[in-house]
Amino acid sequence: MKRIKFIVFAVTFLSLAHFGYGQVQKVDSLKNLLKTANDTTQVNLLRFMSVHSRSINKENAINFGIQSLEKSKEIGFVLGEIKAYYSLGVTHGMTDDYVESLSYLNQCLDLALKNKNFYFVHSSYNGMGIVYKRIGDYPNSQKYYLKGLHLNDSLGTTEGNSSIYMNLGVLYDLMNEDEKAKESYENAIKFYQGDNHIDNENKVNSNLGVLHLKNSDYHKALEKFLPLIDYFKSADDKSDLCIVYGNIGNCYLGLKQFDLAQDYLMKSLDIAEQMSLQQEINVGYQRIAKLKLEQGDYKAALEFSKLNLKTLNQMGQMAQKKEAHDQAYEIYEALGDYPKAIYHLQQEAAYRDSLLNETKVKEIQSLQIKHEVYIKDKELKENELQMALLSSNIEANNKRMVYLSIIVALLLLSAVLLFVGLRNKVKSNKELHEKTVLISKQKDLIGQMNLELEKRMLRAQMNPHFIFNSLSSIQHLISSDDKKGAMTYLTKFSKLLRQVLESSVNANLVLNEEIELLKIYVELESLRFDNSFSYAFEIDENLDIHQYEVPMLLVQPYIENAIIHGLLPKKGPKNLQISFKDQKEYIVCTIEDNGVGFQESSKKNVEKGPSRGMSITSKRINALEKFSNQELVTVENLKEGTKVTILIPKE
């Protein structure tokens, strides 16, 4: 579906674009004239050179335009300055530099308004409407088109309204406001004041036909398209005739009148091939493929589809490639060739995704352009304000300077006070933070000291308990009249007591010394109970017993508990196994007996009451667990006896 393009400036982009296709020789001839021209003629020649350079070299076109502008300012040639601004706006607009285009058009508008040059005011409005339409800012585009109409109303003229209504029709079509588009196209015919009414009316009808075709109103579209054939033939306008034939064929295709559709589509394709109109050739291939597909002639549809894909691969846009692959998918699906159908479906999806990404990029670019235009507009308004301030009298300026100085002084004073306050606050916060950290460290230190004192207190309680038990054993031997046993026991007890007293100043003891104490203790208990049980100590070869320190007599109550409550009540062989093994972070002490077991022992303990030694040891274990995230003592009830595992932290 094609619209015959008809977008007009008061001095149109289109006409200037045609100007831009001149030969390099034209620019050279203008340069020769420039050497002998007077000032105002130089301004005009530079502007003409800018126009002729657009299609050759954008940079040269801009440079010539700027020279024309600067020369106009130098000699005070206001009309030349207005025209230079407008020409530069058009040049940047034709090369898609919309920010600069709007900047120059705004400056042209301001200068034209100031000098009441309403021709260029009108032209600036129309040009800005076109630029905003191109960047997708339709509300602003509409605003400037309507400003042009309102200007003409205020001047009591309708000159130029036709071109504005034509542009508004295109804009409303893009905005999908069809009724407004139709009304604008009708007004474009109504207000036309040129010499070629027929040409204007036919181009409007072509756009109206496209509007009807877009809405699938094929009969109304044909009413607009069919009369155009004779006109474009008489004007020998083959390009527009090609487009009209294609649109008519599309209408008949929509009406399912396939013979007429094929006739017009082939005519359009023939002209396109004669004139090498590649885009129209691709459109023709696609439409004829669609026609053949709907007729059920899949073979012919496939041939035209292949031709379309082949040419599009060389120069087609993504949107066209997406549609072409989608059509190929439908044809192969109808032929039952599903592998190829799937391939084209995948290609269609890929182009659809790429097209979506491209659309997003364009949207982002459009937003960026809008933002830059906003910044430019803001800068222009600030410049206008500055000019207004400069034009004020000296007295008013002096007052403003005084007020400004006072405000600045107050702001500086406020800033200084605020800075001092913030600095003091930061300093106070820093001091407070340092005190908080110090208090926290002291609190942690006190906590550690409390825990250490608690361990020392519990160990101090443990030593008397152990001594009391040993003395009880000696008393038992003496009362039994076992003087030899009592003497042996007393000798070993004195040795044990000496070691305990020597290490009483420390909460911890080297593991080697602790093991020696435990061996003496177990030997004493064995003597006390007439060697009624056997015992053994097992030390891991990898464990350095001279390196690590352990809490003094931490293990002893568990050994005592195993002997008194586990082994003694048992009949038969009684064994006690004590081992020390090396682990990554712990020394693992295991006390295993084959006594009566944990449950039986627990019953007797309930009857007799809790053991003082075990109570103290539990508190010592709890104190140690504050330094560890792991349970340090586990008790297992074996088939015969009990196994107690104690994890003693190395640190």
ZIBELWO-V649611 format. One record per residue. N is the residue number from 0. PHI is phi in whole degrees, -180 to 180 (999 if undefined). NEAR is the number of other C-alpha atoms within 8 Angstrom. Layout:
n: {N/N}
phi: {PHI/PHI}
near: {NEAR/NEAR}
//
This chain:
n: {0/1/2/3/4/5/6/7/8/9/10/11/12/13/14/15/16/17/18/19/20/21/22/23/24/25/26/27/28/29/30/31/32/33/34/35/36/37/38/39/40/41/42/43/44/45/46/47/48/49/50/51/52/53/54/55/56/57/58/59/60/61/62/63/64/65/66/67/68/69/70/71/72/73/74/75/76/77/78/79/80/81/82/83/84/85/86/87/88/89/90/91/92/93/94/95/96/97/98/99/100/101/102/103/104/105/106/107/108/109/110/111/112/113/114/115/116/117/118/119/120/121/122/123/124/125/126/127/128/129/130/131/132/133/134/135/136/137/138/139/140/141/142/143/144/145/146/147/148/149/150/151/152/153/154/155/156/157/158/159/160/161/162/163/164/165/166/167/168/169/170/171/172/173/174/175/176/177/178/179/180/181/182/183/184/185/186/187/188/189/190/191/192/193/194/195/196/197/198/199/200/201/202/203/204/205/206/207/208/209/210/211/212/213/214/215/216/217/218/219/220/221/222/223/224/225/226/227/228/229/230/231/232/233/234/235/236/237/238/239/240/241/242/243/244/245/246/247/248/249/250/251/252/253/254/255/256/257/258/259/260/261/262/263/264/265/266/267/268/269/270/271/272/273/274/275/276/277/278/279/280/281/282/283/284/285/286/287/288/289/290/291/292/293/294/295/296/297/298/299/300/301/302/303/304/305/306/307/308/309/310/311/312/313/314/315/316/317/318/319/320/321/322/323/324/325/326/327/328/329/330/331/332/333/334/335/336/337/338/339/340/341/342/343/344/345/346/347/348/349/350/351/352/353/354/355/356/357/358/359/360/361/362/363/364/365/366/367/368/369/370/371/372/373/374/375/376/377/378/379/380/381/382/383/384/385/386/387/388/389/390/391/392/393/394/395/396/397/398/399/400/401/402/403/404/405/406/407/408/409/410/411/412/413/414/415/416/417/418/419/420/421/422/423/424/425/426/427/428/429/430/431/432/433/434/435/436/437/438/439/440/441/442/443/444/445/446/447/448/449/450/451/452/453/454/455/456/457/458/459/460/461/462/463/464/465/466/467/468/469/470/471/472/473/474/475/476/477/478/479/480/481/482/483/484/485/486/487/488/489/490/491/492/493/494/495/496/497/498/499/500/501/502/503/504/505/506/507/508/509/510/511/512/513/514/515/516/517/518/519/520/521/522/523/524/525/526/527/528/529/530/531/532/533/534/535/536/537/538/539/540/541/542/543/544/545/546/547/548/549/550/551/552/553/554/555/556/557/558/559/560/561/562/563/564/565/566/567/568/569/570/571/572/573/574/575/576/577/578/579/580/581/582/583/584/585/586/587/588/589/590/591/592/593/594/595/596/597/598/599/600/601/602/603/604/605/606/607/608/609/610/611/612/613/614/615/616/617/618/619/620/621/622/623/624/625/626/627/628/629/630/631/632/633/634/635/636/637/638/639/640/641/642/643/644/645/646/647/648/649/650}
phi: {999/-124/-104/-75/-66/-151/-114/-126/-89/-61/-109/-72/-58/-66/-67/-67/-63/-63/-57/-70/-93/-67/-82/-60/-62/-64/-64/-63/-67/-67/-62/-65/-64/-62/-64/-112/-81/-80/-60/-66/-67/-60/-58/-68/-63/-61/-67/-64/-63/-63/-63/-70/-87/-58/-84/-103/-153/-60/-62/-65/-59/-68/-62/-63/-63/-66/-62/-62/-65/-65/-65/-62/-65/-64/-99/72/-92/-65/-62/-62/-66/-61/-64/-66/-59/-65/-63/-65/-62/-66/-58/-66/-66/-69/-105/66/-93/-72/-63/-66/-58/-66/-62/-69/-65/-64/-67/-62/-62/-61/-69/-66/-64/-61/-101/56/-93/-73/-61/-80/-63/-62/-64/-65/-59/-65/-62/-67/-62/-67/-63/-63/-65/-66/-89/85/-93/-65/-60/-69/-59/-61/-59/-76/-61/-67/-60/-62/-65/-64/-62/-63/-60/-68/-88/71/-133/-118/-65/90/-65/-60/-66/-65/-65/-63/-65/-64/-61/-62/-63/-66/-62/-63/-85/60/-103/-64/-66/-66/-63/-61/-62/-67/-63/-63/-68/-62/-74/-62/-98/-68/-123/-81/-91/-115/-62/-64/-60/-62/-66/-66/-69/-64/-62/-62/-67/-65/-61/-61/-63/-66/-63/-60/-92/61/-94/-67/-64/-66/-63/-65/-61/-87/-79/-58/-65/-75/-61/-63/-65/-70/-67/-67/-85/53/-96/-68/-62/-69/-64/-59/-66/-64/-57/-62/-66/-65/-58/-64/-62/-66/-63/-66/-86/66/-94/-68/-65/-65/-59/-64/-60/-73/-67/-68/-62/-62/-66/-61/-64/-60/-70/-63/-95/57/-85/-58/-64/-70/-63/-62/-62/-63/-56/-67/-66/-68/-60/-65/-60/-65/-64/-70/-78/88/-89/-68/-64/-66/-59/-66/-62/-68/-64/-64/-61/-62/-64/-62/-72/-67/-63/-85/-150/-73/-84/-63/-62/-67/-65/-59/-65/-65/-68/-65/-68/-61/-59/-63/-68/-64/-67/-66/-79/82/-91/-70/-58/-71/-61/-65/-58/-70/-65/-66/-63/-60/-65/-64/-68/-63/-65/-63/-65/-63/-63/-63/-63/-62/-62/-64/-63/-64/-63/-62/-63/-65/-63/-59/-66/-65/-63/-61/-63/-62/-59/-63/-63/-64/-66/-65/-65/-62/-63/-64/-64/-64/-67/-66/-80/-71/-75/-65/-62/-63/-64/-63/-61/-62/-64/-64/-60/-64/-64/-62/-63/-63/-62/-63/-64/-64/-62/-62/-65/-64/-61/-64/-64/-62/-61/-65/-64/-64/-65/-63/-63/-62/-63/-65/-64/-62/-64/-63/-65/-62/-63/-63/-62/-62/-65/-63/-62/-63/-64/-63/-61/-64/-65/-62/-64/-65/-64/-63/-66/-64/-64/-66/-67/-63/-72/-70/-60/-59/-62/-66/-62/-60/-63/-66/-62/-63/-66/-63/-59/-64/-67/-65/-66/-85/63/-99/-66/-62/-63/-65/-65/-61/-63/-66/-62/-67/-66/-64/-63/-64/-65/-62/-66/-64/-68/-63/-100/-69/-75/-109/-78/-115/-141/-58/-54/-59/-69/-62/-64/-62/-60/-65/-63/-62/-62/-64/-63/-62/-66/-64/-64/-59/-106/59/52/-79/-139/-101/-147/-152/-110/-123/-113/-63/-63/-82/-91/-85/-75/-96/-95/-96/-105/-132/-60/-65/55/-70/-85/-53/-61/-70/-66/-60/-64/-64/-72/-69/-99/-104/-87/-59/-71/-86/-100/97/-61/-128/-125/-129/-120/-121/-133/-126/-126/-93/-130/-58/-112/-133/-100/-96/-104/-117/-118/-124/-129/-109/-79/-74/100/-69/-66/-65/-63/-64/-59/-67/-65/-63/-67/-86/100/-67/-74/-63/-63/-68/-62/-65/-63/-59/-67/-64/-63/-61/-64/-67/-66/-66/-96/-137/-95/-125/-69/-93/-125/-127/-120/-114/-92/-84/-60/-128/97/-137/-125/-111/-114/-119/-96/-103/-58/-73/-103}
near: {8/6/7/9/4/7/10/12/12/10/8/9/12/9/8/10/11/8/9/12/10/10/7/8/6/9/11/8/8/11/10/8/9/11/6/6/8/6/8/9/9/12/14/10/12/13/13/9/13/14/13/16/15/14/10/9/8/11/6/10/15/11/9/12/14/10/10/16/13/9/11/14/10/7/7/6/10/8/6/13/13/12/9/13/13/13/11/13/14/11/14/12/12/9/7/6/9/11/10/10/15/12/12/12/14/9/9/15/12/8/9/13/10/7/6/6/9/8/7/12/12/11/11/13/13/14/12/12/14/10/13/12/12/7/10/7/10/10/6/10/14/11/9/12/14/8/9/13/10/8/9/12/9/7/6/6/7/8/8/8/13/14/13/15/12/16/13/13/14/9/12/12/11/7/7/6/9/9/6/9/14/10/9/12/14/9/11/15/12/7/10/12/7/5/4/6/10/6/7/10/9/10/10/13/10/14/10/12/14/13/11/12/12/8/6/7/9/12/7/9/15/11/9/12/14/8/8/12/11/7/9/12/10/7/6/6/9/9/9/9/13/14/12/13/13/15/12/14/14/12/14/13/11/9/7/6/9/10/6/9/15/11/9/12/16/10/11/16/14/8/11/14/10/7/7/7/9/8/6/12/12/11/8/13/13/13/10/13/14/10/13/12/11/7/7/6/9/11/6/9/15/12/9/12/14/9/9/12/11/8/10/12/8/6/6/9/7/10/9/9/14/13/9/12/13/11/11/13/14/9/13/13/10/8/7/6/9/8/6/9/14/9/9/12/11/8/10/13/9/8/12/11/8/9/10/8/8/8/8/8/8/8/8/8/8/10/8/8/11/10/8/9/11/8/8/10/9/8/8/8/8/8/8/8/8/8/8/8/8/7/6/8/7/6/6/8/10/8/8/8/8/8/8/8/8/8/8/8/8/8/8/8/8/8/8/8/8/8/8/8/8/8/8/8/8/8/8/8/8/8/8/8/8/8/8/8/8/8/8/8/8/8/8/8/8/8/8/8/8/8/9/8/8/9/11/10/8/12/12/9/9/12/9/8/10/8/9/8/8/10/8/8/9/12/8/8/13/10/7/6/6/9/8/6/9/11/8/8/12/9/8/10/11/8/8/11/9/8/9/9/7/7/8/8/5/7/10/8/12/12/12/8/8/12/8/8/10/10/9/11/10/10/8/12/8/12/10/11/7/6/8/8/10/9/9/7/8/8/8/9/5/6/9/7/8/7/7/9/9/13/8/9/10/9/8/9/11/10/10/8/10/15/10/9/11/18/15/10/9/9/6/4/5/13/11/14/12/12/12/12/11/10/7/4/7/10/12/13/13/12/14/12/15/13/15/13/14/11/7/8/11/8/8/9/10/8/6/6/6/8/7/7/9/11/9/11/12/8/9/12/10/8/11/8/11/7/6/8/6/5/7/10/9/8/8/8/11/8/5/10/14/16/12/12/12/11/10/10/9/9/3}
//
